[in-house]
Amino acid sequence: MKRWLPLLAFLVLVGFFAKGLFLNPREVPSPLIDRPAPAFKLPLVGNDAASFSPADMRGKVWLLNVWAPWCVSCRQEHPVLMQIAQGGRVPIVGLNWKDRDREAAMLLARAGSPYLAVPEDLDGRVGIDYGVTGTPETYVIDREGIVRMKHIGPISPDVWKEKFEPKLKELGA
């Protein structure tokens, strides 16, 4: 029996690795799902006198889109976010993450802004609280301030229809 133990251990490891090959890296489970969205209060891009807090959105279903001007995927999803914002179904808040060069205001002025507000998370601490692993990431937050969904990666029209639309309908947005 002892002769077979290394082979058995090897086969178990191969099984775990094989299972991992079929997992979707964009489907990282979030411990925030069905829990209150982390609180914060940050200054707005281009207006340090004004600020944003998730408490400002109480009573509304809304999206928190974590993005950065240096993020290529964020620029890819920007036109989709513009269409969503123009539809007026759900407000979008754009958390400007780790924008050390302070390029967000210039980029949004040039490309247009789909965001109701753009708080600046320059040191990334709010991103840490939300479990951000990279940009873009988008969270659906309900009327009571509970995180109901997290999406990693850019929002495409297909992702919007297949993932966000059903969740927003479920939440009555």
Beta strands, then each sheet from edge to edge (+ up, - down):
strand 1: 35-36
strand 2: 42-44
strand 3: 47-52
strand 4: 62-67
strand 5: 92-97
strand 6: 120-121
strand 7: 137-141
strand 8: 146-152
sheet 1: 1+ 8- 7+ 4- 5- 6-
sheet 2: 2+ 3-
end
